[in-house]
Amino acid sequence: MLSVELHAHSSLSYDGRDSVDLMLEQAAAVGLDALAVTDHDEIEASLDAVEKAEEYGLVGIPGTEVSSAAGHVLALGVRERVPAGLSFGETLDRIHELGGVAIVPHPFQKSRSGVMANITEAELADADAIEVYNSRLLTGRGNRKAKRFAERRGLPQTAGSDAHISEMVGQAVTRIGADDRSAVAILDAIVEGRTSVEGKRTPWHVSFRQAAGGAKRRVKNRLGELLE
């Protein structure tokens, strides 16, 4: 079984802080086998991580967190950006056209752009997998609802730290029974449901610090845009 981080953000995300190298260092230090950098509507840092991963003894999985009209969707295995703002169904279609796997993160957490505020359960079931453990939780209710939904629908389950600082990479991992140590084999195993999840809560003070840092960067970026 491989230990894989499927949901983490670099400084290329508007609310991320650290470089790809720091994230890869952390992933290697905590004993992960693979890492997917999934920046918000960006792909360049993820592709950089894929190129550098072998230097750290890791498998790099390309990906991005897409801001669909309904909410966030992880696109893993893609090597180009998926347009933001498409409907949920169109987003899934585009991910699949690019040869990727569509995983829905924190679907029941409305305050964090969870899709279930805007789509039906039948639509959610069209995803390839559901993130049932996200380490940035307050009560855990959203995670429990996601797990019950995935179990009821027989959908593959994943976990992700949703790290926005390198220290949190590996807080939640997906154990994957891949046929070999490659990104393709990992993604195939996810779709086939050969996964189990484990993780621990990101400390509240770290979650708040990540959120505050993201808010500051958003304001700074917005001011920059207005002054251009």
C-alpha positions in Angstrom: 0.0 0.0 0.0 1.3 3.4 -1.0 0.8 6.5 1.3 -0.3 9.4 -0.8 -1.2 13.1 -0.2 -3.8 14.0 -2.8 -4.7 17.6 -1.7 -2.2 20.3 -0.9 -1.5 23.8 -2.0 1.7 25.7 -2.8 2.4 29.4 -2.9 0.9 29.5 -6.4 -2.5 29.2 -4.8 -3.9 32.6 -3.6 -4.1 31.2 -0.1 -0.9 29.0 -0.1 2.4 29.9 1.4 5.3 27.6 0.6 7.3 26.5 -2.4 7.1 23.1 -4.1 10.5 22.2 -2.8 9.4 22.7 0.8 6.3 20.6 0.2 8.3 17.8 -1.3 10.8 17.9 1.6 7.9 17.6 4.0 6.3 14.8 2.1 9.5 12.8 2.1 10.2 13.6 5.7 6.9 12.1 6.9 7.3 9.0 4.8 4.9 9.6 1.9 5.2 7.8 -1.4 3.5 10.3 -3.6 2.3 13.9 -3.6 -0.3 15.8 -5.6 0.1 19.6 -5.5 -3.4 20.9 -6.3 -3.4 24.7 -6.5 -6.6 26.7 -7.0 -7.2 26.9 -10.8 -3.4 26.7 -11.5 -1.2 23.9 -12.7 2.4 25.2 -13.1 3.6 24.4 -9.6 2.1 20.9 -9.8 3.9 20.2 -13.0 7.1 21.5 -11.3 6.5 19.1 -8.4 6.1 16.2 -10.8 9.4 17.0 -12.4 11.2 17.3 -9.0 9.5 14.5 -7.1 12.0 11.8 -8.1 14.8 13.8 -6.5 13.0 13.4 -3.2 12.1 9.7 -3.7 8.5 10.5 -4.4 6.0 10.0 -7.2 4.6 13.3 -8.4 0.9 13.4 -9.4 -0.1 16.4 -11.5 -3.3 18.1 -10.6 -5.3 21.2 -9.7 -8.3 22.2 -7.6 -10.9 23.5 -10.0 -13.4 26.2 -9.0 -16.5 24.9 -10.8 -19.7 26.9 -10.7 -20.9 24.5 -8.0 -17.8 24.4 -5.9 -14.4 22.8 -5.8 -13.3 19.7 -7.7 -9.9 18.1 -7.6 -8.6 17.2 -11.1 -5.8 14.7 -10.8 -3.7 13.4 -13.7 -4.3 16.5 -15.8 -1.4 18.5 -17.3 -3.3 21.6 -18.2 -5.7 23.9 -16.5 -9.4 23.1 -16.4 -11.4 26.4 -16.9 -13.0 27.8 -13.7 -16.7 28.6 -13.7 -18.0 25.6 -15.7 -21.0 23.7 -14.3 -20.2 20.6 -12.2 -21.0 18.2 -15.0 -19.0 20.2 -17.5 -16.1 20.2 -15.1 -16.1 16.5 -14.7 -16.4 16.1 -18.5 -13.4 18.3 -19.1 -11.3 16.5 -16.5 -12.1 13.2 -18.1 -11.3 14.6 -21.6 -7.9 15.5 -20.3 -7.4 11.9 -19.1 -7.8 12.9 -15.4 -9.7 11.7 -12.4 -12.3 13.8 -10.7 -12.4 13.8 -6.9 -14.7 16.0 -4.9 -13.1 17.5 -1.8 -15.1 18.5 1.3 -18.4 18.2 -0.6 -20.6 19.0 2.4 -18.7 22.0 3.8 -20.6 24.9 2.3 -18.3 27.6 3.8 -15.3 26.0 1.9 -17.0 25.8 -1.5 -18.3 22.3 -1.1 -20.4 21.4 -4.1 -23.4 19.9 -2.2 -24.7 23.4 -1.6 -25.4 23.6 -5.4 -25.9 20.1 -6.8 -27.9 16.9 -6.1 -26.7 13.7 -4.7 -27.2 12.0 -8.0 -24.8 14.6 -9.6 -22.2 14.1 -6.9 -22.3 10.4 -7.6 -20.9 11.1 -11.1 -17.5 11.9 -9.5 -14.7 9.3 -9.6 -14.2 9.5 -5.9 -15.2 11.4 -2.8 -12.8 13.0 -0.3 -14.2 11.6 3.0 -11.5 12.9 5.3 -10.2 16.5 5.1 -7.9 17.4 7.9 -9.0 21.0 8.0 -12.1 20.3 10.0 -13.8 22.0 12.9 -16.5 19.5 14.0 -15.9 16.6 11.6 -19.6 16.6 10.6 -18.8 17.3 6.9 -16.3 14.5 6.8 -18.8 12.1 8.4 -21.5 13.1 5.9 -19.1 12.6 3.0 -18.1 9.1 4.2 -21.7 8.0 4.7 -22.5 9.3 1.2 -19.6 7.5 -0.4 -20.4 4.2 1.4 -24.1 4.4 0.4 -23.2 5.0 -3.2 -20.3 2.6 -3.3 -17.9 5.3 -4.4 -14.1 5.3 -3.9 -12.9 7.2 -0.8 -9.9 9.5 -0.4 -8.3 11.7 2.2 -6.4 15.0 1.9 -4.6 17.3 4.3 -5.7 20.4 2.3 -2.4 21.8 3.4 -1.7 25.4 2.7 1.6 25.4 4.5 4.2 22.8 4.0 4.2 21.6 7.7 0.7 20.2 7.2 1.5 18.0 4.2 0.7 14.4 5.2 -1.8 15.3 8.0 -4.3 13.1 6.0 -3.3 10.4 3.6 -4.9 7.9 1.3 -3.5 4.4 1.4 -3.6 3.0 -2.1 -3.2 -0.5 -3.4 -1.5 0.4 -6.7 -0.1 -2.2 -9.0 3.2 -0.3 -9.2 4.8 2.9 -8.0 3.6 5.3 -10.6 1.0 8.2 -11.0 -1.0 6.2 -13.5 -1.2 3.1 -11.3 -2.2 5.3 -8.3 -5.0 7.0 -10.2 -6.2 3.7 -11.6 -6.3 2.2 -8.1 -8.3 5.2 -6.8 -11.0 4.8 -9.5 -11.2 1.1 -8.8 -11.7 1.8 -5.1 -8.5 0.2 -3.8 -8.1 2.9 -1.1 -8.4 3.5 2.6 -8.1 6.7 4.5 -6.4 8.0 7.6 -5.6 11.3 9.1 -5.7 13.7 12.0 -7.1 17.2 12.4 -5.1 20.2 11.4 -4.6 22.1 14.7 -7.2 24.9 14.9 -4.6 27.6 15.4 -2.9 26.4 12.2 -6.1 26.4 10.2 -6.9 29.9 11.4 -3.4 31.1 10.5 -3.7 29.5 7.1 -7.1 31.2 6.5 -5.8 34.6 7.8 -2.7 34.4 5.5 -4.9 33.5 2.6 -7.2 36.5 3.3 -4.2 38.9 3.5 -2.9 37.6 0.2 -6.3 37.9 -1.5 -6.5 41.6 -0.4 -3.0 42.3 -1.5 -3.6 40.7 -4.9 -6.8 42.6 -5.4 -5.2 45.9 -4.5 -2.4 45.1 -7.1 -5.0 44.4 -9.7 -6.8 47.7 -9.0 -3.5 49.7 -9.2 -2.5 48.2 -12.5 
